Amino acid sequence: MWKYILKRILAAIPVLIGITIIDYLIMSRAGSPLAMMHGPKISESAVEAKAAMLGLDKPIYLQYFDWLKQVLSGNLGYSIKSYQPVSSIIGSHIGSTLLLMGTSLVVGLLIAIPAGIYSAIHRYTKRDYTLVTLSFLGTSIPSFFLALIFIYLFTVKLGLLPSSGMITQGTEGGFLDVAKHMVMPVLVLAISIAGTNIRYVRSAMLEVLQQDYLRTAKAKGIGRFLVINKHALRNALLPVVTVIGMQIPVLFGGAVIVEQMFSWPGLGLITMNAITSRDYPVIMGVCLLTAVVVLLANLVTDIIYAIVNPTIQYK
């Protein structure tokens, strides 16, 4: 197992470098941050001096190698806009994003797994069709549109939930205050996760329920509950584990939009601010972190897959 993990980590290094190259090239084509400085009160010499100070007067490949050299030394650079270390900016916001993503993933799975099992057991009934239809709706509705609906209903009309931030302004926050602010963004992300996974759990359960060993278990009289939740569910979760691992980057991308909609102080919010101000170091720092998270998610998925299914062996 450890040899396999080491091989995966070594194989991930070229992938990371390739991702950073593509990101840097795309970002350079989007425009220079110096364009934000142009104005009647700023001379051309001041812009040139700023370019020299930031290293933006060099060819793009030299700029990339300078950035990569700094990253390898443990320095993600400094924000062009705020002049703060990028590592500090990411560190101060990553906790909020992980809290939002982790809670949304757990809530989404708590909805999807029981609903998928129920749908499979009652297949081809009205209840099954209703759950499948709801899962399609959950997957199809854009997160920004769902966020607007929730804000209109629960904030504008009913006045039950706050629509922005992580804590109430002017207060010290607290668990209940943070929980109230989390309800709507978590629901938006969880509905999308549940919508996708209900169909996967249903499909996997339908396949497993037709296996001979389950008929044998039923014939032994061990009870329907144990047959479904002990024997069938564990085997049905094998393909679902893979799907969950693939959804981590999707969840990360969805969090960017949701955080922007609800002004949630996470990585998504600072990423959008960095894009609008063309803050290259912050954008590259977030892209690098996202790539690492995706690669780690795939590695953890492989490990969990082996734990859930003991017949799988990695060399």
Salt bridges, closest charged atoms under 4 A:
ASP66 OD2 - LYS58 NZ 2.93
ASP128 OD2 - ARG202 NH2 2.77
ASP177 OD1 - HIS181 ND1 3.48
ASP212 OD1 - ARG215 NH1 2.53
ASP302 OD2 - ARG8 NH1 2.15
